[in-house]
Amino acid sequence: MNIPEEQPLEGGNASGAVVRVGATVRKPWGPATPAVHELMRTVAAAGIDVPTPLGRDEQGRQILEYVPGKLAMDSPVLTPPQLAEVGGLVRTIHDACEGFTPSARTDWEALLPVPEGDPDLLCHGDLAPWNLVLGKRWVFIDWDGAGPSTRLWDLAYSTQAFTVNDPGERLEHSSARLRAFVDGYGADDALRARLPEAMAQRAEAMHDLLRRSHAEGRDPWGSMFVQGHGAHWRGVADHVAAHREVWARALATSR
């Protein structure tokens, strides 16, 4: 019998070693994995394309469907219409997660706690270009960081990551991309008004997580801090905070 060879996959910064075995992906199984797979099945049942969870292998690893394609971060810059499509996808995921509670008690690891208010939505937590596969299917992968959050906190991260993650981009271009993404999401005026500040807080929280983890010797976040991620998030956090009024003007009214 031919046993498929294991091929290391890029990424997996926070979830450990990730390999491809034939048409599947294998990655570490964690305490929250059963609840994460249950959430993924719930989202899939709502008609949203996600990698199919396929159980556990003989080494105790997760088995997930391999989704072919390129990551959005390695692809040409998404156009405003494409960003609107991604924003709409994020919205459908949020709506599908509304009201979900895992069937068994789960101790979620809250890497970036919501700064104000109580979590009211179980979210993917990392709906970003490094987790969006573009191919025949557009699919968000790597659901391992799912946990309690809020619509605003999760949307702030996705919006920032897809549209204002490059401090060197001209502000008018970033603003147009931001507007397209949030229009695609269908955010109302109240949500739009809170997004600029939430984006700044979320980027700052990401840098703080990396910085603290490095100081405490907590990997993988500590190692990521000195491998370029710390400098990246410092620059992004400063950029997003410095131009909050620009983002607010771009999002002033819903369409």
C-alpha positions as CSV (number, residue, x, y, z in Angstrom):
1,M,0.0,0.0,0.0
2,N,1.3,3.4,-1.0
3,I,1.3,5.8,2.0
4,P,1.1,9.5,0.9
5,E,4.2,11.5,1.7
6,E,3.9,14.3,4.3
7,Q,4.7,17.7,2.8
8,P,5.3,20.6,5.2
9,L,3.0,23.6,4.6
10,E,4.0,27.2,5.2
11,G,2.2,29.0,8.1
12,G,1.1,27.3,11.2
13,N,2.8,30.0,13.3
14,A,0.4,29.6,16.1
15,S,-0.9,26.1,15.6
16,G,2.4,24.2,15.3
17,A,3.6,22.0,12.5
18,V,1.2,21.7,9.6
19,V,1.6,19.1,6.8
20,R,-0.2,18.0,3.8
21,V,-0.9,14.3,3.3
22,G,-2.6,13.7,0.0
23,A,-5.9,15.6,-0.1
24,T,-5.7,16.3,3.7
25,V,-4.0,18.6,6.1
26,R,-2.7,17.3,9.5
27,K,-2.1,19.6,12.4
28,P,-1.9,19.4,16.2
29,W,-5.0,18.5,18.2
30,G,-5.7,20.9,21.1
31,P,-8.2,21.0,24.0
32,A,-10.6,23.2,22.0
33,T,-10.4,21.3,18.8
34,P,-13.7,19.3,19.2
35,A,-15.6,22.6,19.7
36,V,-13.7,24.2,16.8
37,H,-14.7,21.4,14.5
38,E,-18.3,21.6,15.7
39,L,-18.3,25.4,14.9
40,M,-16.9,24.7,11.5
41,R,-19.6,22.2,10.8
42,T,-22.2,24.7,12.0
43,V,-20.8,27.3,9.6
44,A,-20.7,24.8,6.7
45,A,-24.4,23.9,7.4
46,A,-25.2,27.5,6.8
47,G,-23.9,27.2,3.3
48,I,-20.4,28.7,3.8
49,D,-17.4,26.9,2.4
50,V,-14.9,25.8,5.1
51,P,-12.4,23.0,5.2
52,T,-14.2,19.8,6.1
53,P,-13.0,18.3,9.5
54,L,-12.2,14.6,9.0
55,G,-11.4,13.5,12.5
56,R,-8.1,12.4,14.0
57,D,-5.2,10.4,12.7
58,E,-3.1,7.6,14.3
59,Q,-0.7,10.3,15.6
60,G,-3.5,12.2,17.3
61,R,-3.5,15.0,14.8
62,Q,-6.4,16.8,13.3
63,I,-7.4,15.7,9.8
64,L,-8.8,18.4,7.6
65,E,-9.7,18.8,4.0
66,Y,-6.8,20.4,2.0
67,V,-8.1,23.4,0.0
68,P,-6.0,24.1,-3.1
69,G,-5.1,27.6,-4.1
70,K,-2.9,30.5,-3.0
71,L,-3.2,32.6,0.1
72,A,-4.5,36.1,-0.4
73,M,-1.3,37.5,1.1
74,D,0.7,35.8,-1.7
75,S,-1.6,36.9,-4.5
76,P,-2.0,40.1,-6.4
77,V,-3.5,42.9,-4.3
78,L,-7.3,42.4,-4.1
79,T,-9.4,45.0,-6.0
80,P,-12.2,46.9,-4.3
81,P,-14.9,44.6,-5.8
82,Q,-12.9,41.6,-4.5
83,L,-12.6,43.2,-1.1
84,A,-16.3,43.8,-1.0
85,E,-16.7,40.1,-1.7
86,V,-14.4,39.2,1.1
87,G,-16.2,41.6,3.4
88,G,-19.5,39.8,2.5
89,L,-17.9,36.5,3.3
90,V,-16.8,37.7,6.7
91,R,-20.4,38.9,7.3
92,T,-21.9,35.5,6.4
93,I,-19.5,33.8,8.8
94,H,-20.4,36.1,11.6
95,D,-24.1,35.6,11.0
96,A,-23.6,31.8,10.9
97,C,-21.8,31.8,14.2
98,E,-24.5,33.9,15.9
99,G,-26.0,31.9,18.8
100,F,-23.6,28.9,18.5
101,T,-22.7,27.2,21.7
102,P,-20.5,24.0,21.7
103,S,-22.2,20.9,22.9
104,A,-19.5,20.3,25.6
105,R,-17.9,22.7,28.0
106,T,-14.8,24.3,26.3
107,D,-12.0,26.2,27.8
108,W,-11.2,28.7,25.1
109,E,-7.8,30.4,25.0
110,A,-8.5,34.1,24.7
111,L,-5.3,35.5,23.2
112,L,-6.7,39.0,22.6
113,P,-9.6,39.6,25.1
114,V,-12.3,42.0,24.0
115,P,-11.3,45.4,25.5
116,E,-14.8,46.4,26.6
117,G,-18.1,44.5,27.2
118,D,-18.6,40.7,27.3
119,P,-17.9,38.4,24.4
120,D,-21.2,37.7,22.6
121,L,-20.1,35.8,19.5
122,L,-17.8,32.8,18.8
123,C,-15.5,34.0,16.1
124,H,-12.7,32.6,13.9
125,G,-10.4,35.3,15.3
126,D,-8.0,35.5,12.4
127,L,-10.0,36.2,9.2
128,A,-7.1,37.7,7.5
129,P,-5.2,37.5,4.1
130,W,-2.8,34.9,5.6
131,N,-5.8,32.6,6.2
132,L,-7.8,33.1,3.0
133,V,-7.2,30.6,0.2
134,L,-8.0,31.9,-3.3
135,G,-8.6,29.4,-6.0
136,K,-11.7,27.8,-7.5
137,R,-13.1,28.3,-4.0
138,W,-12.5,31.2,-1.7
139,V,-12.1,29.6,1.8
140,F,-11.0,30.8,5.2
141,I,-8.7,28.2,6.7
142,D,-7.0,27.8,10.2
143,W,-9.9,28.0,12.5
144,D,-7.9,26.8,15.6
145,G,-7.8,30.3,17.1
146,A,-11.6,30.5,17.3
147,G,-13.1,31.7,20.6
148,P,-15.4,34.2,22.3
149,S,-15.3,37.7,20.9
150,T,-17.6,40.3,19.5
151,R,-18.7,41.2,16.0
152,L,-16.9,44.6,16.3
153,W,-13.6,43.2,17.6
154,D,-13.4,40.5,15.0
155,L,-14.5,42.8,12.1
156,A,-11.9,45.4,13.2
157,Y,-9.1,42.9,12.8
158,S,-10.3,41.6,9.4
159,T,-10.9,45.1,8.1
160,Q,-7.5,46.4,9.1
161,A,-5.7,43.3,7.9
162,F,-7.3,43.4,4.4
163,T,-7.3,47.1,3.8
164,V,-4.9,49.2,6.0
165,N,-2.1,46.8,6.7
166,D,0.5,48.6,4.6
167,P,1.7,51.9,6.2
168,G,3.4,52.8,2.8
169,E,0.1,52.7,0.8
170,R,-1.4,56.1,-0.2
171,L,-4.2,57.0,2.1
172,E,-6.7,57.5,-0.6
173,H,-6.1,54.0,-1.9
174,S,-6.3,52.5,1.6
175,S,-9.5,54.5,2.2
176,A,-11.2,53.2,-0.9
177,R,-10.2,49.6,-0.1
178,L,-11.5,50.1,3.5
179,R,-14.8,51.5,2.2
180,A,-15.3,48.6,-0.2
181,F,-14.6,46.0,2.4
182,V,-17.0,47.5,5.0
183,D,-19.7,48.1,2.3
184,G,-19.4,44.4,1.4
185,Y,-19.9,43.5,5.0
186,G,-23.0,45.6,5.1
187,A,-22.0,47.4,8.3
188,D,-24.6,49.8,9.7
189,D,-23.7,53.4,10.7
190,A,-23.3,52.5,14.4
191,L,-20.7,49.8,13.6
192,R,-18.9,52.1,11.1
193,A,-18.6,54.8,13.7
194,R,-16.8,52.5,16.1
195,L,-14.5,50.7,13.6
196,P,-11.6,53.3,13.3
197,E,-11.0,53.2,17.1
198,A,-11.5,49.4,17.3
199,M,-9.0,48.9,14.4
200,A,-6.4,50.9,16.3
201,Q,-7.0,49.1,19.5
202,R,-6.9,45.7,17.8
203,A,-3.6,46.4,16.0
204,E,-2.1,47.7,19.3
205,A,-3.3,44.6,21.1
206,M,-1.6,42.4,18.5
207,H,1.7,44.1,19.0
208,D,1.3,44.0,22.8
209,L,0.6,40.2,22.6
210,L,3.9,39.6,20.7
211,R,5.9,42.0,22.9
212,R,4.7,40.4,26.2
213,S,5.1,36.9,24.9
214,H,8.7,37.7,24.0
215,A,9.4,39.1,27.5
216,E,7.8,36.0,29.1
217,G,9.4,33.5,26.8
218,R,6.0,32.3,25.5
219,D,6.1,30.7,22.1
220,P,5.2,30.8,19.3
221,W,4.3,34.5,19.8
222,G,7.6,35.4,21.5
223,S,9.7,34.1,18.6
224,M,7.4,35.8,16.1
225,F,8.1,39.1,17.8
226,V,11.8,39.0,16.9
227,Q,11.2,37.4,13.4
228,G,9.7,40.6,12.0
229,H,6.2,40.4,13.2
230,G,6.8,42.7,16.1
231,A,8.2,45.5,13.9
232,H,5.4,45.0,11.4
233,W,2.6,45.3,14.0
234,R,4.4,48.3,15.7
235,G,4.3,50.1,12.3
236,V,0.7,49.1,11.5
237,A,-0.6,50.0,15.0
238,D,1.0,53.5,14.7
239,H,-0.3,53.9,11.1
240,V,-3.9,52.9,11.9
241,A,-4.1,55.1,15.1
242,A,-2.6,58.1,13.4
243,H,-5.2,58.1,10.6
244,R,-8.4,57.3,12.5
245,E,-10.0,60.5,11.2
246,V,-9.2,59.5,7.6
247,W,-10.8,56.1,8.2
248,A,-13.8,57.7,9.9
249,R,-14.4,60.0,6.9
250,A,-14.2,57.0,4.5
251,L,-16.8,55.1,6.5
252,A,-19.0,58.1,7.4
253,T,-22.3,56.8,5.9
254,S,-23.5,53.3,4.9
255,R,-24.7,52.7,1.3
